[in-house]
Amino acid sequence: MHIRFTKMQGAGNDFVVLDETRGPLGLSHAQYRWLADRHFGVGADQILSVRPSPGPGLDFEYLIHNADGGEVEHCGNGARCFVRYVHDKGLTTLNPVRVKVKQGEISLALNHDGRVTVDMGAPVFALERVPFDASGLVSTTMGNVERWPLALPDGDEALVCVLSMGNPHAVQLVDNVDTAPVLVQGPQIEWHPRFPARVNAGFLQIVNRGQVRLRVYERGAGETLACGTGACAAVVTGIRLGLLDAKVDVHTHGGVLTIEWVDTPAHDAPVFMTGPATTVFEGEIDVPDLD
């Protein structure tokens, strides 16, 4: 199959973007994996598919496949690239753009400074909706959020805050992200049996009330240069822990994301994420037949 694609990145989180507005390409999970492979395919953390509106009140549909070929619920950095793509390709002149994702709907807006702001929706703390199995565990409370002890296979324990930003996250505080055991604990937390849908593992360092440093081991992709939903989850966690203000700059290896969230008694206000979205190059490629 011969396809055209666009390579994009948002804060170093990189994507292959496919235009499926005229019809789905019908790629298999193995073909998504091949496209994401940095040696044999194009190379990307995720593959983004742009599809037409599935219903009234929506402008597009947005599908995300991880580098392992599996479809996932949400990707914040990808969402910013999505809106940049549909504007650059002349697929819409609307601003903001309303888009369907696997777990709901999001609103995306281009800013005058060239950055993109995404209404990421409200965080979800109900454990069964993350999902997270807390049976038999005893949590500790810090601020107004619970921290759960996770026994890890190497004998260590990770104390995590659990929430969903449309996809599952487990966030832990660390003294220094440079020395945090991201590559050791990351996959252990991702595949922990208490997360039946697996989980993104965040390692959060508080710099001050308006600045944090963050590394995320992403479900199905490993550690990435930046994770948009991970940045949202980390800031929401820090706010509920009483450590952060309502607007925070998140410093990742790939760049800076600005996250804004005003907590409410019901914790149901939307999270807003602002950051860059850039086209790297355009290309064409022959995708082999793979099951």
N, C-alpha and C positions, 0 to 999 in steps of 0.2 A: 504494500500500500504506500503510495507516494503522498506525503502531506506537507503542508506549509505550517510553520510555527513561528512564534516570537519568543525570544529569550528575554526575561525581565528579572529585576531584583528589587527588593525592598529592604533596606538596611542589611544587605548581604544575604538575606534569605532569598534563594533564587528559584525561578519557575520557568517551565515551558508552558506557554499559553497557546491553546488551540481554539480556532473559530469554528464552532459547531452551530452557528445561527441558521445555516441552511440545512442542517440535518446532522444527526450524530455520526461520528466516525466508526463507532462500534469496536473500539479497541478493547482487547482483553487485558486482564490484570498483568499477564506476562508482557504484553506490549507496553503498558504503562511503565513497568519495571525497566524494560529495555530503553525507553526514551529517557528515563531518569538516570540511567547508568552513565557515569562520567568517563568510562573507558570505551564502551561500545555504542552508546547512544548520544544524546545531546548533553545530558547531565543536568540534574536539578534536584532540589529538595522535594518539590511537589509539581504535579501536572495540573494545570487549571483549564477547565473547559467552559467556554462561553456559549450559552444556549439561549434561545429566545424566551420571551415571557411565557410562563406556564399559566397565567391567569390575570384577571383584572387587578389593577393596583400595583402591578409589578412590571419592571422594565426588562429584566433578564433573569435567567437562572444560572447558577454558578456551582460547578462540580469540582471537587478537589480529590486527587489521588496522590497518596504518599509515594515516596521512592520505592517502597516495597510492593506497590501496586494496589494496595487497599484504599477504598474510598473512606474519607473522613468527613467530620461534620463541619469544620470551620477552619479558616486560616486567615488571621488578621493581616499579615503582610501581603498575602496573596490577594486579599480583598482590595487593598490599595492599588496593587498592580492591575487588578481587574478593571477598576474604574478608569485608570489611566489608559488602558488598552482600548476600551470601547469608545472613549473620546478620540484618541489618536487615530483609530481606524475609521472614524466617521460613522460608527454604529448608533450613536446617539448624540444629541446636543443637550440633553437634560442634565441638570445639576441642582440638587443631588439626584442620584440614581437609586432606585429601590430594587433590591435583588433577593431572589429566593436562594437560600442555602439549605443544606440537608435538614437542619434542626430549626428552621424558621425563616425570618426575613431580616435583612440589614439595609441600612441607608449609607451611601457613600457620597462624599462631596469633594470636589477639587477646590483647593484654596488659591488665593491670589499669589502666594509665595511659592507655588508649585508643589507644595506638599498636599497630602490627601488626608481627610478626616473621615473616620468610619465610626458610625454608631454601632457598637458591638453588641448592643442589647444588655439586659441585666444579668448579673452573675446569678448562679444557682447554687444554693448551699444544701438543699435537701439531699441527703446522702444516697438515697435510692435513685435519684435522678442523675447523679454524677456519672456512673454508679460506683458506690464504695460500700464494701461489706465491713461494718464495724462491730460485728457480733463478737462478744467476749473481750473487746478492748475497753480500756479506761482512758478517757481523754483528760487533758489538762486545759484549763482556760487561761488565755492571755488576752487582755483587752476584752473584746466581746466575740472572740472566735475560739473554737476548739482546735487543739493540736493533738493529733493521733500518733501513737507510737507504732512504727512499722518494724517488725523484726526482719532483718535482711539475711540472705543465705550465708554471708561471710561472718555472721555473728554480731555485726553492728546493728544499731537501731537508728532509724530516721524519724524525727518528730515533724510531722507534716500537717499543713492545713489543706483541706480538701474542698474543691469547688469545681464548677463547670462554667466555662465561657462559651457554651455551645459544644465544647469538647472537654474531656476530663483533665484536671490538673492537680498535682500534689506539690505544694510549695513549702520549702524549709528555709529557715534563716541560717546563714553562714557568716563567719567573721570576714572571710576574704574569698571572693569567687575564684581568684587565681589559684588558690591552693585547695579549693573544695573538691571532694572526690566525685566529680561529675561523671567521669568515664567509668568509674567503678560502681557507684550507687545508681547512676542514671538508668542503666538497663535492668538492674535489680528492682528498682521501683516501677519502671515501665511495665514489667512482666509480673509484678507482685500479684498473687492470687486474690488479694482483696479488691483488686480492680478488674472486674470481669471483662471490661472493654479495653483493658490496658490504660495507660495514663501518661501524660507529659510530666516530666519531673523538673521542677524549677528550683534553682539555687539562688537565693536572694540575699544580697549584701546591702544594708542600709548605710548610706553615706551621710545624709542629713534628711530633714523632713521633706525636702523637695527633690532629692537626688538618690537614685539607687543604681547598683550594678547587678546584672542578671546574666546567668547562663541557664539554658534549658536543654535538656535531653528529650528530644521530641519523639513521640510515639510513631514508630514506623520510619523514622528518618535519622535517628541518632542526634548528636549535638549539632545544632545549626548556629549560624552567625547571629541570628535574631529570631524571635518567635513572638508574633503579635498578640495572639491570645495568651501566651505565657506572660508577656509584659502586663497585660490587663489583669490576669489572675494574681500576679505578684503584687501589683500596686493595691488592688482590692484587699488582698491579704494584709499588706502592711498598714493600710488605713484601719482595718478592723482590729488589728493588733494594737492600734493607738500610736504607731510609729511614724506615720506619714500624713501629710496634708492632702488636700483634695486634688492638687495638680502636681504631677511628678514627672521628671525626666528620667527615663530608663536608659542607662548606658549598656549597650550590648557590644559584642565584638564587631558587629556589622554597622553600628551607628546608634543614633539616639532616637528614641520614640517618646512622645509626650502622651501621658495617660491622665485622663480627668474622670473623677468619680466623686459624687456627693452622696455620702451614706444617708440613708433614711431609716426610720424605725423598722420598716419592712425589708430593708436592704435590697430594694427592687428598682433603684434608679439605673438608667443605662450608663454604660462605660463608653467614653469617647477616646479614640486613639488617633493620633496625628503623626505622620511620618512620611518619608520619601517613597517614590515609586518611579523606577527608571527602566526604559527599554535598553537592552544591551546589544542585541542584534536580531535580524530576521534570517530565516533560513528555510530550506526544504530538505526532506530526508525520506529515504525509502525504509519503511518499517517492515521487518520480516514477519512472515506468518508464524505466530507463536500462540500456543494454547494457554 
